[in-house]
């Protein structure tokens, strides 16, 4: 009797959750026809619903000198339509007693406002081409509700299967958030960077040696080669120093001395990029300029200064990850090596470091990412002229090119900067894939 009562009570609770999910889903459907987003282009305001975003052709915008029709991106239209179809699908699935599938549909409906947020940035870019600088985009409560409502409906739907199933689903959703974020960023970068390549030409853009936005000439070969040279130089200097420092902390340092070195490494990791830039501008650049062999050959702002400052900045990451990896090597490995007659130094370089090489490689990958992506410090020491790289010459890296010009760029110039971001993104992907392949290859060779 008690079990039957408990089952009936659980069934009532599940019916309440299901009913609440259906009601909230219906409100999401209703929100499709309510004011969804507000565009303000100078003195003109458009308040449109999701239905209008999906059906109207675009906005007639009048600029100081130019006027035109700003069309709504196709992906925006698809997103807002999905934002109403997915809650309907979720409701139908609940009636068909498919709560997990319904929860999936509701989660996807909650993602659609985020896609709209990303894709409508192209509207802002199109309006800036009409010489309109006063632009604002405000997302109204229906769009916010569709985001929150989709998540709440998904939780209620899956909750009807029990707390354990809900917990598993939440873990799955959060694990998918990371993957979804990468996918969204990738789609956005490719969507934003492709138009400039189509207009300029892939060969001209990648292998052109001149960057002159005023003349409409966009060639980024000097930026690519400077970024590669700066990253390689920083790794060549930073990796040996970082690994040997980690070996000292993990293998040979006395506890008292290690307690002094550790805070210094942690402090390096916490220093803001702009402080590194000030240090480079006030110390490294004058030192290069006054160094006797370099005197009269450089103004100090150079590729060499960029390499030195980046080498310092990658140290904390490499040291921290490498030290952790070395400490994770079983003590039995060291004891066996010493028992066979190897010296402590030989044990470090022939046993400990090879055993920890996967972790060391991970630290190097993170260091490469830090070197490639650094902007502020490099801006202050590189000279920021798009020259072909020379060790004592002024250079401009990919990241600094974007940061310096994005604030005032418009039209094709702005699209070209997005394309630089696309090139940088692909570059980082190639580096990560290459390191991953090398790491797996090393593991397979060890296994054989």
C-alpha positions as CSV (number, residue, x, y, z in Angstrom):
1,X,0.0,0.0,0.0
2,X,2.8,2.4,0.9
3,X,4.6,1.6,-2.4
4,X,1.5,2.3,-4.3
5,X,0.9,5.6,-2.6
6,X,4.6,6.6,-3.2
7,X,4.2,5.7,-6.9
8,X,1.0,7.7,-7.1
9,X,2.7,10.7,-5.4
10,X,5.7,10.5,-7.8
11,X,3.3,10.3,-10.7
12,X,1.5,13.5,-9.6
13,X,4.8,15.3,-9.1
14,X,5.9,14.2,-12.6
15,X,2.6,15.4,-14.1
16,X,3.1,18.8,-12.4
17,X,6.6,19.1,-13.9
18,X,5.4,18.0,-17.3
19,X,2.5,20.5,-17.2
20,X,4.8,23.3,-16.1
21,X,7.2,22.5,-18.9
22,X,4.4,22.6,-21.4
23,X,3.1,25.9,-20.2
24,X,6.5,27.5,-20.3
25,X,7.1,26.0,-23.7
26,X,3.8,27.6,-25.0
27,X,5.0,30.9,-23.6
28,X,8.2,30.5,-25.6
29,X,6.1,30.0,-28.7
30,X,4.1,33.1,-27.9
31,X,7.4,35.0,-27.4
32,X,8.1,34.4,-31.1
33,X,5.5,37.1,-31.9
34,X,6.5,39.6,-29.3
35,X,9.2,42.4,-29.5
36,X,12.4,40.4,-29.6
37,X,15.2,42.8,-30.5
38,X,15.7,46.5,-30.9
39,X,18.1,48.1,-33.4
40,X,19.0,51.8,-33.2
41,X,20.9,53.2,-36.2
42,X,21.7,56.8,-35.4
43,X,18.2,58.4,-35.1
44,X,16.2,55.5,-36.5
45,X,14.9,52.8,-34.2
46,X,13.5,49.4,-35.3
47,X,11.8,47.1,-32.7
48,X,11.1,43.8,-34.3
49,X,9.8,40.4,-33.2
50,X,11.3,37.1,-34.0
51,X,8.6,36.5,-36.6
52,X,9.6,39.7,-38.3
53,X,13.3,38.7,-38.2
54,X,12.3,35.6,-40.1
55,X,10.1,37.2,-42.7
56,X,11.1,40.8,-43.5
57,X,13.8,41.4,-46.1
58,X,15.8,43.9,-44.0
59,X,16.1,47.5,-42.7
60,X,16.2,50.6,-44.8
61,X,19.0,52.7,-43.2
62,X,19.9,56.3,-44.2
63,X,23.4,57.4,-43.5
64,X,25.0,60.9,-43.8
65,X,26.1,60.2,-47.4
66,X,24.8,56.7,-48.2
67,X,21.5,54.9,-47.8
68,X,20.8,51.2,-48.3
69,X,18.9,48.1,-47.4
70,X,20.6,46.1,-44.6
71,X,19.5,42.5,-45.1
72,X,19.0,40.1,-42.2
73,X,21.6,37.2,-42.2
74,X,20.2,33.9,-43.3
75,X,21.5,32.2,-40.2
76,X,19.6,34.6,-38.1
77,X,16.4,33.7,-39.9
78,X,17.1,30.0,-39.4
79,X,17.8,30.5,-35.7
80,X,14.6,32.4,-34.9
81,X,12.5,29.9,-36.8
82,X,14.2,27.1,-34.9
83,X,13.5,29.0,-31.7
84,X,9.7,28.5,-32.2
85,X,9.7,25.0,-33.8
86,X,11.9,23.4,-31.2
87,X,9.6,24.3,-28.2
88,X,6.7,23.0,-30.2
89,X,8.6,19.8,-30.8
90,X,9.4,19.6,-27.1
91,X,5.8,19.9,-26.2
92,X,4.7,17.2,-28.7
93,X,7.4,14.9,-27.4
94,X,6.2,15.3,-23.8
95,X,2.7,14.3,-24.9
96,X,4.3,11.3,-26.6
97,X,6.1,10.4,-23.3
98,X,9.6,11.1,-24.7
99,X,10.9,13.4,-21.9
100,X,14.6,13.0,-22.7
101,X,14.1,13.9,-26.4
102,X,11.8,16.7,-25.3
103,X,14.5,18.0,-23.0
104,X,17.0,18.0,-25.9
105,X,14.6,20.0,-28.1
106,X,14.1,22.5,-25.3
107,X,17.8,22.9,-24.7
108,X,18.4,23.5,-28.4
109,X,15.6,26.1,-28.4
110,X,17.4,27.9,-25.6
111,X,20.6,28.1,-27.7
112,X,18.9,29.9,-30.6
113,X,19.0,33.4,-29.0
114,X,22.8,33.0,-28.6
115,X,23.1,32.2,-32.3
116,X,21.0,35.2,-33.1
117,X,23.3,37.3,-30.9
118,X,26.3,36.1,-32.8
119,X,24.9,36.4,-36.3
120,X,23.4,39.9,-35.9
121,X,26.9,41.4,-35.6
122,X,27.0,41.3,-39.4
123,X,24.1,43.8,-39.4
124,X,26.3,46.2,-37.3
125,X,29.1,45.7,-39.8
126,X,26.8,46.5,-42.8
127,X,25.5,49.6,-41.1
128,X,29.0,50.9,-40.4
129,X,29.7,50.8,-44.1
130,X,27.0,53.5,-44.5
131,X,29.1,55.8,-42.3
132,X,26.8,55.4,-39.3
133,X,28.8,55.2,-36.0
134,X,25.9,55.4,-33.5
135,X,24.7,51.8,-33.5
136,X,23.1,49.8,-30.6
137,X,21.4,46.5,-30.5
138,X,19.3,45.6,-27.5
139,X,17.8,42.2,-26.8
140,X,14.4,42.4,-25.2
141,X,12.8,40.2,-22.6
142,X,11.2,37.7,-25.0
143,X,14.7,36.7,-26.3
144,X,16.0,36.4,-22.8
145,X,13.0,34.4,-21.8
146,X,13.5,32.0,-24.7
147,X,17.1,31.4,-23.5
148,X,16.2,30.8,-19.8
149,X,12.8,29.2,-20.6
150,X,14.4,26.6,-22.9
151,X,16.8,25.5,-20.1
152,X,14.1,25.4,-17.5
153,X,11.8,23.4,-19.7
154,X,14.6,20.9,-20.4
155,X,15.3,20.5,-16.7
156,X,11.6,19.9,-15.9
157,X,11.2,17.4,-18.8
158,X,14.2,15.3,-17.8
159,X,13.3,15.6,-14.1
160,X,10.2,13.5,-14.7
161,X,12.6,10.6,-15.3
162,X,14.0,10.9,-11.8
163,X,16.8,12.8,-10.0
164,X,19.6,10.5,-11.2
165,X,18.6,10.9,-14.9
166,X,18.4,14.7,-14.3
167,X,21.9,14.7,-12.8
168,X,23.3,12.6,-15.7
169,X,21.7,15.0,-18.2
170,X,23.0,18.1,-16.5
171,X,26.5,16.6,-16.6
172,X,26.1,15.8,-20.3
173,X,24.8,19.3,-21.0
174,X,27.7,21.0,-19.3
175,X,30.2,18.8,-21.1
176,X,28.5,19.7,-24.4
177,X,28.7,23.4,-23.6
178,X,32.5,23.4,-24.1
179,X,32.2,21.6,-27.4
180,X,29.3,23.8,-28.4
181,X,31.3,27.0,-27.5
182,X,34.2,25.9,-29.7
183,X,31.7,25.1,-32.6
184,X,30.0,28.5,-32.3
185,X,33.3,30.3,-32.2
186,X,34.5,28.4,-35.2
187,X,31.4,29.0,-37.2
188,X,31.4,32.7,-36.4
189,X,35.1,33.1,-37.2
190,X,34.7,31.4,-40.6
191,X,31.5,33.3,-41.4
192,X,33.0,36.6,-40.5
193,X,36.4,36.0,-42.2
194,X,35.3,34.4,-45.5
195,X,33.8,37.5,-47.2
196,X,37.1,39.4,-47.3
197,X,38.9,36.3,-48.7
198,X,36.3,36.0,-51.5
199,X,36.7,39.7,-52.3
200,X,40.4,40.1,-52.0
201,X,41.5,36.7,-53.1
202,X,43.1,34.0,-50.9
203,X,46.5,34.2,-52.6
204,X,46.7,38.0,-52.5
205,X,45.6,38.1,-48.9
206,X,47.9,35.4,-47.6
207,X,51.0,36.1,-49.7
208,X,50.7,39.9,-50.4
209,X,53.5,41.9,-48.8
210,X,51.7,45.2,-48.4
211,X,49.1,46.2,-45.9
212,X,47.6,49.6,-46.7
213,X,44.0,49.9,-45.6
214,X,43.6,53.4,-47.0
215,X,44.6,52.2,-50.5
216,X,42.5,49.0,-50.1
217,X,45.6,46.7,-50.3
218,X,45.5,43.9,-47.8
219,X,48.4,41.5,-47.7
220,X,49.3,39.8,-44.5
221,X,52.5,37.8,-45.3
222,X,54.7,40.1,-43.2
223,X,52.2,39.6,-40.2
224,X,52.2,35.8,-40.6
225,X,56.0,35.5,-40.8
226,X,56.5,37.9,-37.9
227,X,54.0,35.9,-35.7
228,X,55.8,32.7,-36.6
229,X,59.2,34.1,-36.0
230,X,58.2,35.7,-32.7
231,X,56.5,32.5,-31.4
232,X,59.4,30.2,-32.5
233,X,62.0,32.6,-30.9
234,X,60.0,32.8,-27.7
235,X,59.7,29.0,-27.5
236,X,63.4,28.4,-28.3
237,X,64.3,30.7,-25.4
238,X,61.5,30.0,-23.0
239,X,61.2,26.2,-23.2
240,X,64.7,25.2,-22.1
241,X,64.6,27.8,-19.3
242,X,61.1,26.7,-18.2
243,X,61.9,23.0,-18.2
244,X,65.2,23.4,-16.4
245,X,63.5,25.6,-13.8
246,X,60.8,22.9,-13.3
247,X,63.5,20.2,-13.0
248,X,65.2,22.3,-10.3
249,X,61.9,22.7,-8.3
250,X,60.8,19.1,-8.7
251,X,64.0,17.2,-8.4
252,X,66.9,19.1,-6.9
253,X,65.8,22.2,-4.9
254,X,65.8,22.1,-1.2
255,X,62.4,22.8,0.4
256,X,63.4,26.2,1.8
257,X,64.8,27.4,-1.6
258,X,61.8,26.0,-3.5
259,X,59.5,28.0,-1.2
260,X,61.3,31.1,-2.3
261,X,61.2,30.3,-6.1
262,X,57.6,29.2,-6.2
263,X,56.0,32.6,-5.3
264,X,58.2,34.2,-7.9
265,X,56.9,31.9,-10.6
266,X,53.3,32.4,-9.5
267,X,53.9,36.2,-9.5
268,X,55.0,36.0,-13.1
269,X,51.8,34.2,-14.0
270,X,49.7,36.9,-12.3
271,X,51.4,40.0,-13.8
272,X,49.1,41.7,-16.3
273,X,50.2,41.8,-20.0
274,X,50.4,45.6,-19.9
275,X,52.9,45.5,-17.1
276,X,55.1,43.2,-19.2
277,X,54.7,45.7,-22.0
278,X,55.9,48.5,-19.8
279,X,58.9,46.5,-18.7
280,X,59.7,45.7,-22.3
281,X,59.3,49.4,-23.3
282,X,61.3,50.8,-20.5
283,X,64.0,48.1,-20.0
284,X,64.3,45.7,-23.0
285,X,63.8,48.2,-25.8
286,X,66.4,50.8,-24.4
287,X,68.8,47.9,-23.7
288,X,68.6,46.7,-27.3
289,X,69.0,50.2,-28.6
290,X,72.1,50.9,-26.6
291,X,73.7,47.5,-26.9
292,X,77.0,48.1,-28.8
293,X,76.6,45.6,-31.6
294,X,73.1,46.8,-32.3
295,X,73.7,50.5,-31.9
296,X,72.8,52.5,-35.0
297,X,71.1,49.4,-36.5
298,X,67.8,49.5,-34.6
299,X,65.4,51.9,-32.7
300,X,64.9,49.2,-30.1
301,X,61.3,48.4,-31.0
302,X,61.9,45.2,-32.9
303,X,61.2,41.5,-33.4
304,X,64.0,40.8,-30.9
305,X,62.2,42.8,-28.2
306,X,59.0,40.9,-28.9
307,X,60.8,37.5,-28.6
308,X,62.4,38.4,-25.3
309,X,59.2,39.6,-23.7
310,X,57.2,36.6,-25.0
311,X,59.9,34.2,-23.7
312,X,59.4,35.7,-20.2
313,X,55.7,35.5,-20.5
314,X,55.6,31.8,-21.4
315,X,57.8,30.7,-18.5
316,X,55.1,30.5,-15.8
317,X,52.9,28.1,-17.8
318,X,55.8,25.9,-18.9
319,X,57.3,25.7,-15.4
320,X,54.0,25.0,-13.6
321,X,52.8,22.2,-16.0
322,X,56.3,20.6,-16.3
323,X,56.8,20.6,-12.5
324,X,53.4,19.0,-11.9
325,X,54.2,16.3,-14.5
326,X,57.7,15.6,-13.0
327,X,56.2,15.2,-9.5
328,X,53.6,12.8,-10.9
329,X,56.4,10.4,-12.1
330,X,56.4,7.4,-9.7
331,X,59.3,7.5,-7.2
332,X,60.0,3.8,-8.0
333,X,61.3,4.9,-11.5
334,X,64.0,7.1,-9.9
335,X,64.9,4.4,-7.3
336,X,65.3,1.8,-10.0
337,X,67.5,4.0,-12.0
338,X,69.7,4.9,-9.1
339,X,69.9,1.2,-8.0
340,X,71.2,0.3,-11.5
341,X,74.1,2.8,-10.9
342,X,72.8,5.9,-12.8
343,X,73.8,9.2,-11.3
344,X,71.0,11.6,-10.1
345,X,71.6,13.8,-13.1
346,X,71.4,10.9,-15.5
347,X,68.2,9.7,-13.8
348,X,66.6,13.1,-14.3
349,X,67.4,13.4,-18.0
350,X,67.0,9.7,-18.9
351,X,64.1,8.6,-16.7
352,X,62.1,11.5,-15.1
353,X,61.9,13.8,-18.1
354,X,61.1,11.0,-20.6
355,X,58.4,9.6,-18.3
356,X,56.8,13.1,-18.0
357,X,57.2,14.1,-21.6
358,X,53.4,14.1,-22.3
359,X,52.8,16.6,-19.5
360,X,55.9,18.6,-20.6
361,X,54.5,18.7,-24.2
362,X,51.2,20.0,-22.8
363,X,53.0,22.8,-21.1
364,X,54.8,23.7,-24.3
365,X,51.5,23.7,-26.2
366,X,50.0,26.1,-23.6
367,X,53.1,28.2,-23.9
368,X,52.8,28.4,-27.7
369,X,49.2,29.4,-27.3
370,X,50.2,32.2,-24.9
371,X,53.0,33.4,-27.3
372,X,50.7,33.3,-30.4
373,X,47.8,35.1,-28.7
374,X,49.6,37.8,-26.8
375,X,48.7,41.3,-27.9
376,X,49.1,44.1,-25.4
377,X,52.8,43.5,-24.5
378,X,53.8,43.0,-28.1
379,X,52.1,46.2,-29.2
380,X,54.3,48.2,-26.8
381,X,57.7,46.7,-28.0
382,X,57.3,45.5,-31.6
383,X,57.1,48.9,-33.5
384,X,53.9,47.9,-35.2
385,X,55.0,48.4,-38.8
386,X,54.0,45.7,-41.3
387,X,57.5,44.9,-42.5
388,X,59.0,41.6,-43.4
389,X,60.5,40.2,-40.3
390,X,64.1,41.0,-39.4
391,X,65.5,40.4,-35.9
392,X,66.3,44.1,-35.3
393,X,63.5,45.6,-37.5
394,X,60.1,46.8,-36.5
395,X,57.3,44.3,-37.1
396,X,53.6,43.8,-36.7
397,X,52.1,40.5,-35.5
398,X,48.7,39.1,-36.4
399,X,47.2,39.9,-33.0
400,X,48.6,43.5,-32.9
401,X,47.2,44.1,-36.4
402,X,43.7,43.3,-35.2
403,X,43.9,45.2,-32.0
404,X,45.3,48.4,-33.4
405,X,42.9,48.9,-36.3
406,X,39.6,47.3,-35.2
407,X,38.3,50.3,-33.3
408,X,38.1,52.5,-36.5
409,X,37.9,49.9,-39.3
410,X,34.8,49.6,-41.5
411,X,33.7,47.9,-44.7
412,X,36.3,45.7,-46.4
413,X,38.9,46.8,-43.9
414,X,36.9,45.5,-41.0
415,X,36.2,42.2,-42.8
416,X,39.9,41.8,-43.5
417,X,40.7,42.1,-39.8
418,X,38.2,39.4,-39.1
419,X,40.0,37.3,-41.7
420,X,43.3,37.9,-39.9
421,X,41.5,36.4,-36.9
422,X,40.5,33.5,-39.0
423,X,44.1,32.9,-40.1
424,X,45.3,33.1,-36.5
425,X,42.6,30.7,-35.5
426,X,43.6,28.2,-38.2
427,X,47.3,28.7,-37.2
428,X,46.6,27.8,-33.6
429,X,44.5,24.8,-34.7
430,X,47.4,23.5,-36.8
431,X,49.8,23.9,-33.9
432,X,47.6,22.1,-31.5
433,X,46.9,19.2,-34.0
434,X,50.6,18.9,-34.7
435,X,51.6,18.7,-31.1
436,X,48.8,16.2,-30.4
437,X,50.0,14.1,-33.3
438,X,53.6,14.2,-32.1
439,X,52.5,13.3,-28.6
440,X,50.5,10.3,-29.7
441,X,53.3,9.2,-32.0
442,X,55.7,9.3,-29.0
443,X,53.3,7.2,-26.9
444,X,53.0,4.6,-29.6
445,X,56.8,4.4,-30.0
446,X,57.2,3.9,-26.3
447,X,54.5,1.2,-26.3
448,X,56.3,-0.6,-29.1
